[in-house]
Amino acid sequence: MVAWLVPVVNLWAPRRLVLAVDHANAARGAGQGRGDLLVNVWWSAWTGYAVVSVISQTGQGTSMPLLVASGALDIAAAILAILVIQRITAGQGAALRADSAVEPLTPA
């Protein structure tokens, strides 16, 4: 989890971690065939926000269009992160329910 905090590494390692969890859900039968699109779009919005926000604050003063674009990407990344978390949580819940569907033992 340190990958979120290390400069430069935080541009690709967390995405790989989230994809690994998402693929583990798919391997257990939860959400098979979904692909990586949601995670990739979320990560693109988040890195786009980071890049645009840094660019908008360099130089002399700030650029209003870049600040607006940065804010829009930030909001989009937040909404997409919620969707990614919901998908992973739903997949893990489905896998847990499937694992616990075993009949309880009855005394003979």
C-alpha positions as YAML, in Angstrom:
chain: A
units: angstrom
residues:
- id: 1
  name: MET
  ca: [0.00, 0.00, 0.00]
- id: 2
  name: VAL
  ca: [3.04, 2.27, 0.21]
- id: 3
  name: ALA
  ca: [2.83, 2.51, -3.58]
- id: 4
  name: TRP
  ca: [0.12, 5.17, -3.20]
- id: 5
  name: LEU
  ca: [2.62, 7.51, -1.50]
- id: 6
  name: VAL
  ca: [5.88, 6.99, -3.42]
- id: 7
  name: PRO
  ca: [6.38, 9.61, -6.15]
- id: 8
  name: VAL
  ca: [6.43, 8.27, -9.72]
- id: 9
  name: VAL
  ca: [5.61, 4.74, -8.50]
- id: 10
  name: ASN
  ca: [2.15, 6.04, -7.56]
- id: 11
  name: LEU
  ca: [1.46, 6.59, -11.27]
- id: 12
  name: TRP
  ca: [1.12, 2.87, -12.04]
- id: 13
  name: ALA
  ca: [1.46, 0.59, -8.98]
- id: 14
  name: PRO
  ca: [-1.91, 1.36, -7.32]
- id: 15
  name: ARG
  ca: [-3.72, 0.72, -10.61]
- id: 16
  name: ARG
  ca: [-2.06, -2.69, -10.77]
- id: 17
  name: LEU
  ca: [-3.11, -3.43, -7.18]
- id: 18
  name: VAL
  ca: [-6.75, -2.54, -7.89]
- id: 19
  name: LEU
  ca: [-6.70, -4.60, -11.10]
- id: 20
  name: ALA
  ca: [-5.26, -7.56, -9.17]
- id: 21
  name: VAL
  ca: [-8.13, -7.41, -6.66]
- id: 22
  name: ASP
  ca: [-10.65, -7.03, -9.49]
- id: 23
  name: HIS
  ca: [-9.17, -10.01, -11.35]
- id: 24
  name: ALA
  ca: [-9.21, -12.09, -8.16]
- id: 25
  name: ASN
  ca: [-12.95, -11.36, -7.89]
- id: 26
  name: ALA
  ca: [-13.46, -12.43, -11.50]
- id: 27
  name: ALA
  ca: [-11.44, -15.61, -10.95]
- id: 28
  name: ARG
  ca: [-13.81, -16.58, -8.12]
- id: 29
  name: GLY
  ca: [-16.79, -16.22, -10.42]
- id: 30
  name: ALA
  ca: [-17.92, -12.78, -9.31]
- id: 31
  name: GLY
  ca: [-18.36, -10.47, -12.27]
- id: 32
  name: GLN
  ca: [-16.68, -12.57, -14.91]
- id: 33
  name: GLY
  ca: [-16.31, -10.94, -18.30]
- id: 34
  name: ARG
  ca: [-16.35, -7.36, -17.05]
- id: 35
  name: GLY
  ca: [-12.87, -6.42, -18.21]
- id: 36
  name: ASP
  ca: [-10.66, -3.63, -16.97]
- id: 37
  name: LEU
  ca: [-12.47, -0.65, -18.50]
- id: 38
  name: LEU
  ca: [-13.86, 0.84, -15.28]
- id: 39
  name: VAL
  ca: [-10.52, 0.64, -13.46]
- id: 40
  name: ASN
  ca: [-8.66, 2.07, -16.47]
- id: 41
  name: VAL
  ca: [-11.08, 4.99, -16.88]
- id: 42
  name: TRP
  ca: [-10.89, 5.75, -13.14]
- id: 43
  name: TRP
  ca: [-7.11, 5.67, -13.17]
- id: 44
  name: SER
  ca: [-6.96, 7.84, -16.29]
- id: 45
  name: ALA
  ca: [-9.22, 10.44, -14.68]
- id: 46
  name: TRP
  ca: [-7.16, 10.42, -11.49]
- id: 47
  name: THR
  ca: [-3.78, 10.77, -13.23]
- id: 48
  name: GLY
  ca: [-5.28, 13.35, -15.59]
- id: 49
  name: TYR
  ca: [-6.42, 15.35, -12.58]
- id: 50
  name: ALA
  ca: [-2.95, 15.18, -11.04]
- id: 51
  name: VAL
  ca: [-1.21, 16.28, -14.25]
- id: 52
  name: VAL
  ca: [-3.65, 19.09, -15.09]
- id: 53
  name: SER
  ca: [-3.63, 20.37, -11.52]
- id: 54
  name: VAL
  ca: [0.18, 20.59, -11.50]
- id: 55
  name: ILE
  ca: [0.25, 22.26, -14.93]
- id: 56
  name: SER
  ca: [-2.42, 24.78, -13.88]
- id: 57
  name: GLN
  ca: [-0.35, 25.92, -10.92]
- id: 58
  name: THR
  ca: [2.99, 26.35, -12.68]
- id: 59
  name: GLY
  ca: [4.21, 29.58, -14.13]
- id: 60
  name: GLN
  ca: [2.81, 32.98, -13.35]
- id: 61
  name: GLY
  ca: [-0.64, 32.82, -11.83]
- id: 62
  name: THR
  ca: [-3.24, 30.20, -12.60]
- id: 63
  name: SER
  ca: [-5.31, 29.41, -15.64]
- id: 64
  name: MET
  ca: [-9.05, 29.32, -15.02]
- id: 65
  name: PRO
  ca: [-9.80, 26.79, -17.83]
- id: 66
  name: LEU
  ca: [-7.14, 24.46, -16.45]
- id: 67
  name: LEU
  ca: [-8.49, 24.83, -12.92]
- id: 68
  name: VAL
  ca: [-12.00, 23.98, -14.16]
- id: 69
  name: ALA
  ca: [-10.66, 20.97, -16.09]
- id: 70
  name: SER
  ca: [-8.74, 19.87, -13.00]
- id: 71
  name: GLY
  ca: [-11.87, 20.13, -10.86]
- id: 72
  name: ALA
  ca: [-13.94, 18.21, -13.40]
- id: 73
  name: LEU
  ca: [-11.36, 15.41, -13.58]
- id: 74
  name: ASP
  ca: [-11.20, 15.29, -9.79]
- id: 75
  name: ILE
  ca: [-14.97, 14.90, -9.51]
- id: 76
  name: ALA
  ca: [-15.00, 12.28, -12.27]
- id: 77
  name: ALA
  ca: [-12.19, 10.35, -10.58]
- id: 78
  name: ALA
  ca: [-14.05, 10.43, -7.26]
- id: 79
  name: ILE
  ca: [-17.28, 9.11, -8.81]
- id: 80
  name: LEU
  ca: [-15.40, 6.42, -10.71]
- id: 81
  name: ALA
  ca: [-13.51, 5.42, -7.56]
- id: 82
  name: ILE
  ca: [-16.85, 4.91, -5.81]
- id: 83
  name: LEU
  ca: [-18.00, 2.69, -8.69]
- id: 84
  name: VAL
  ca: [-14.76, 0.66, -8.59]
- id: 85
  name: ILE
  ca: [-15.10, 0.15, -4.84]
- id: 86
  name: GLN
  ca: [-18.76, -0.84, -5.17]
- id: 87
  name: ARG
  ca: [-17.92, -3.35, -7.91]
- id: 88
  name: ILE
  ca: [-15.11, -4.93, -5.89]
- id: 89
  name: THR
  ca: [-17.24, -5.01, -2.72]
- id: 90
  name: ALA
  ca: [-20.16, -6.61, -4.58]
- id: 91
  name: GLY
  ca: [-17.84, -9.20, -6.11]
- id: 92
  name: GLN
  ca: [-16.32, -10.10, -2.77]
- id: 93
  name: GLY
  ca: [-19.77, -10.27, -1.18]
- id: 94
  name: ALA
  ca: [-20.99, -12.61, -3.92]
- id: 95
  name: ALA
  ca: [-17.93, -14.82, -3.48]
- id: 96
  name: LEU
  ca: [-18.47, -14.91, 0.27]
- id: 97
  name: ARG
  ca: [-22.12, -15.87, -0.15]
- id: 98
  name: ALA
  ca: [-21.15, -18.60, -2.62]
- id: 99
  name: ASP
  ca: [-18.55, -19.99, -0.19]
- id: 100
  name: SER
  ca: [-20.99, -19.98, 2.72]
- id: 101
  name: ALA
  ca: [-23.76, -21.76, 0.83]
- id: 102
  name: VAL
  ca: [-22.65, -25.09, 2.30]
- id: 103
  name: GLU
  ca: [-25.28, -27.05, 4.19]
- id: 104
  name: PRO
  ca: [-24.72, -27.05, 7.97]
- id: 105
  name: LEU
  ca: [-23.92, -30.38, 9.58]
- id: 106
  name: THR
  ca: [-26.78, -32.02, 11.42]
- id: 107
  name: PRO
  ca: [-26.25, -34.48, 14.24]
- id: 108
  name: ALA
  ca: [-26.94, -38.05, 13.21]
...
